[in-house]
Amino acid sequence: MGEPAVEDFAQMVALVCREQRSAMQGRFVLFGHSMGALLAFGMARHLRATGCELPLAVVASGSSAPSRRDPERFARKGDDEALIADLRKQGGTPEDVFASPELMRITLDVLGADYRVCESFAYAAEPPLPMPLHVFAGREDDIAAERMDAWSAETATGFSLDWFDGGHFFIKQHEARVLSALQQRLAWSVAGESHASRAHA
């Protein structure tokens, strides 16, 4: 709290990669939901570009493919009224937060900064990532299926798309099912890694 928020996507990616460098050693996976999915994708690209160790897989949840993002999704959301309407629409925010001016102020400041980070993202075509990409989506979320399918173009190896009942915060509504699917997808990624290792032995 107190530190100025980072509001540029490229700066955010570089910052998180730098701060989490010690955690991204050996076998690791990048997982992100909503804005976090875009951040995980950006981090995977950044790690590749800087010659760092790469994740075993990337898991992107509740977000359009980077190449198919709606340019209006985060635009014109600078006022509190628009941000509150978005929070109400997405669900997942406790009523206690809406009832507390102090908590609401903190939430809106963080959300506004997050939206500005997303708005600063500019997609650029690059070679597909050399690791599996697993995507989770909510059936009642307001993201069209083709925008989720488009994630498949971002990987040169395995791709999966799992749908869950619920809206934007389906990961909270169906946590057990999401964790089960995550376990299955990561097991598949590990098996693929082992197969690739044997193939190159």
N, C-alpha and C positions, 0 to 999 in steps of 0.2 A: 504494500500500500504506500503511498508517498513517493515512489519512483514514477517518473513519467512513463506512460504506457507506450509500448512499441506499436506503431500503427501502419507499418510497411511490411508486406508479406515476406519479401526476400530477407529483410533484416530479422524478422521473427524466426524464419527457418534457420538462418545462420546462428542466431542466439541460442536457440534450443539445441541445435546440433553441438554447439560448443559446450553448453552447460551440462548436457547429458552424455558427453563423450565417454566417460568412464562406464556408464551403463550400457553403452552400445559396443560391447566386446563379446567375442565368442558368438554363441547362438542367441539371437534376439529378434523380436518381431516389432514392427511399428503398427500400432492400432490407434485409430482416431474416429471419433463420432462427430458428425456435422462439420463445423469448422476444423475440428481435429483431423478429420479424414483428409481434407485438403492439405493440412499441415504435414501429415504423415507422408503423403505423396511428394510434397515439396522436399521433405527431409531425405527421402529415398533418392531423389534426383540429385540433391546437394551432396550426399555422401558419395554417390557415384562420380560426380564431377570433381570432387576433391580427393579421390583415390582412397577413401576410407573404407573400413569394413562395411559390408552390406547386410541388410536384414535378411533373415530366412524367408520372410514374407511380409507383405503389407496388407492390413485389414482396414478397409474403408467402410464406414457405417453412416447411414443417414445423410448422404451427400451426393449430388449430381457428379458425374464424371467431370474432371477439370476442363475438358474440351467442350462440354455442353452446359456450362453454368449459365444460369439466367442472369443477364447483365443488370436486370432491375431488382434482383433478389435483395441486395444489400444497399441499393441506391435510395437516396432521399429518406433515410431512416435516422436523421440527425436529431429529431426532436423526441422528447420523452413520450408524447402521446403515441407516436408511431412505434416506438420500441415496446411500450406496454401492450399495444394491440398485437404485436408479434409474439410477445411472451404468452398472451392469452391464447392465441391461435395455436401455438406449438404445444401448449400444455407442459406439464412437468415442473412448473414453478409452484411451490407451496403457497397457499393462501396467506400464511403468516408473513410472507415476504411482501405481498401486495398491501397488507395491512400496516406494515411498518415503514414510515417515511425514511428512516435511516437505512434499513436493509434495501428498500427500493432504490434509494440513491446510489448505493454501492453497486447493486445489480445493474442498473441502467448505465452507470459509468463504464463498468466492465464490458457489458454487452455492446455499447456504442463503440468502444475501442476495438472489440472483436470484429464488428461489422466493417469498420474502416480498414482493418487488415484484409478482410475478404474482398472488399471493394478494390483494394490496391493490387490484387492478384491479376496478372495478365498471362494467359496461357500461351506457351510457345511449343511448337512441335519438336520433339526429341525422339531418339530411338526408344522403343519400348523398354521397360525395366526388366532386368534379368532375373527376376524372382516372381513367385506366384502372387497373385492379387486376389484377395477374397473380399467380396462386397456383401454387406447386409443392408436390407431395406425394409421399411414399414409399408404395409399395403394401404394404410390410410394417410400416409404422409403425402404432401402435395408435390412430389417429385415424379414426373412421368417415367414410365418403365424404360423408354428408350434412352433417357438420360442416365439411368443406372447401367443399362447394357453397354453403354459407350465406354465404361471403364475397361472393358475387355481389350481395347486397342492400346492400353498403356502397359501391357505385359507381354513379354516374348515367351513366357512359359505357361504355367497353369492359371486358369481363371475360374472363379465360382461366384454365383449370385444366389443368395438365400433370402427369401421373403418371409416376413413375420407379420402376424396380426398386430394392429396398433398404429399409432401415428408417429410423429417425429421422435418421441422418446420410447419407442418400442423396446429399447434395451433395458429400460426400467420396468415396463409393463410385463415383459416376458423374459426376465433375467435368466431363469434356469434354462430355457430353450436356447437363448443366445449363447450362453456359456457352453452348452452342449455342442452347438454348431461350431463354435470357435475351437473347441477341443478337437472335433473331427477334422476341421479344415487345417489346423496346425499339424495334426498327425499326418495328414496327406502331404503337407509341405515337407515334413521331416522325412517321410518315406521317399519323396521325390529327390531330396538332397542325397539320401543314401544311395539311391539308384544312380544318380549322376556321378557320385564319388566312385562307385564300382565301375561305371562305364569309362571313367578316365584313368582307372588304375593300370 
